């Protein structure tokens, strides 16, 4: 797949070396989707940082003045937010990533990375890819959270499909089982995990079973 920033042959020698290093870091079946580099104006005292979006993660690469490099990455499933601030020529890109990995929906510890002075068109390409992966994994986390809440609700049915288990959860003192299930369905509605129509369907089925 071609990457933004023009053909590889027209890139500066230093950037070519960085891209070669990036490609050397890719795993089997991982592809480089886009890359972005700092403008020279924003990197007068250091070698320009290169960032890249691959099929599996976001990678940063900083080359040392005397050889060698530092590299870090963010898996797409850990990405929480991407922001871009663009000027006439350059753009700043900020990524917020969850420190703990996988689909841990309870984690609140995040790390924030900001990359300044990037070539504008390249930064925009990276931003679009980050947004695409963020939406995919956001939906996966939403489904995971929905399944967990449905399991706690005692196996509510939505759209004819059963979720969770049949054993009742813990009710508050004096709360009946139907009331508990309706309360948990309302909590799911307030969390925007189910629609108004799904909530009304759940409530109607609970009441019909009284």
N, C-alpha and C positions, 0 to 999 in steps of 0.2 A: 504494500500500500504506500502511495506517495505521502510525504509529510510536508507541512506548510513551511514556507521560508525559501522556496525555490529549489532547484535541482541541487543534489549534493555537490556536484562539481563546481558550483558557483559559491559555495559557502567558504568562509575563511578557514585557513588551515587548522586553527585552534578549535573551531567549532566542529570541523570534520573529525578531529581526534576525539572530541567529547562524544560525538554521535557513534563513533566506532566503539568507544568504551561502553556507552549505553547499550548498544546492540550485544556487546559481550556479556552484559548482565542479565539478558533475557533468558527465561527458562524455556524448556522445550514447548513448542506450540504457542508461545507468547509472542505477540506482534507489536511493533511500535506503530501507534496510531497517529501521534502528533508530537511535536516538540516546540519549545520556545526558548529564546535566549535573551539576555539583557542587551540593551543598546550599549555601545561603547561609552557614551556619555555618562551612563549610570554605573560604570565599572572602571573608573580611572585608576583606582588603587588596588584592584584585585582582578583576577581572571573572571570572566563572565560566567555566571551560573546558568546551567542548562536544566530545564525541567521537561518532563516527557509524560505523555499518557500512553499506556499500553493497554492491551486487551485485559490485563488482570490487575493493574495497579497504577499509581502515580509515583514517579521517580524524580528525585532531585540529584544533580551531580555538580559538585564543586571541585574544580581542579586546583591543586596546589601550585604555587609559583615555581617551586623547585622539583616538580614531578609528583606523581601520585594524585589521589583524589579522595573526596568524602562523598558517600552516597547514602541516601535515605529513601524510604518509600512508604506509601500509604495504600493499603489494600482498599479496593472500592467498597467493600462491605463495612469499612470503618469510617468512610467519609460521611460527614454530617451536614456540611454546608459549604458552598463555594460562592465567593463574591468577586466581582471585577470592578475596577475603577479605571476608566480609560480617558486619556487626554488626546491631544492632537496627534502625537506620534507614539507615545508609550502607554503602557497599561500596568496596573498593579493587580496581582491575583492573590486572594486570601483563601485558604482552605482550613476548615475546622474538622478535625478528625477525632473519633473516639479512641481513647487510649487502650481500653480493653477491646478484644477482638470478637469476631463471630457475631452472633445475633443477640448479644446480651443487652436486652432492652432496658435494664435497670442502671446501666453505667451512666454516671454524670460527669466523669473526668474527661475533659477534652484537651487537645493540643491545637494551637493555632499557628499556622505557617503563612507568612506573607512574603511574596516575591515582587520586588519593585523594578520599575524601569524595563519591563519586557517589551519586545516588539509587539505592537498592537495587534496585528492580524494573527500572529502566532498565539498570543495570549487568548484571543477570542476563540480560536480553534480548541485550545486546551479547555477553556471554560465550558464550551458546548459539550465536550466529551464528558467532563466532570458532572455536568448537569444530567446527562443521560444515565450515567452509572448511578448517580445519587437517587434518581427517580426509581430505578429498578430495585435497588436495595432498600429504599424507603418502603416500597410496597411489600417486599419480603418481610421486613420487620413488622409492618402493620398486620400482615396475615399471621405472623408468629404471635404477636400480642393478642390478636383476636382469638386465636385458637386457645391460648392460655386462659383468657377470660371466660371463654365458652366452657372450657373444662371445669373451671371453678364454679360456673353457674349451674352445674348439675346436668349437663347434656341438653341445653336448649336446642331447638330445631329452627333453622332459618332456611327458607326456600326449599323445604322438603328434605334437607340433609341434616343428619344428626351430628352434633359436635360434642366433644367432651365425654364425660363418664356419667353413669346413671346414679352414682352415689351422691347424696346431698352434701353440700358444703356446710360450713359453720354459720349458723344464723345468730343474729343478735338476740339477747334475752327477750322473750315474749314475742318474737317474730315467727310467723308461720312459714312453712316451706314455700307455698305459693308467693307470699309477700317477699320472701328472700330472693326468689328467682326473678320477680318483677323488678325489685330494687337493683339487682345486678344487671338486668337488661337495660334499665334506665342509665346506669353508670356507663355501659357500653355505648349507649346513644350519646351521652354527654361527651364521651371521649371520641366521638365521631368514628367509631369502629363499626357501627351499623347505621342504617338509614332510618328515617321516621317510619317508613312502611314496614321495615323488618321489625322494629320495636312493636308496632301495633299488632303485627302478626304473632310475635312471641307472646305478647300480653293476652291476646285473644285465645291462644291455645292453652295458656296456663289457666285462664278463667274457665274455659270450656271443660277443663279436667277436674274442676272442683265438684 
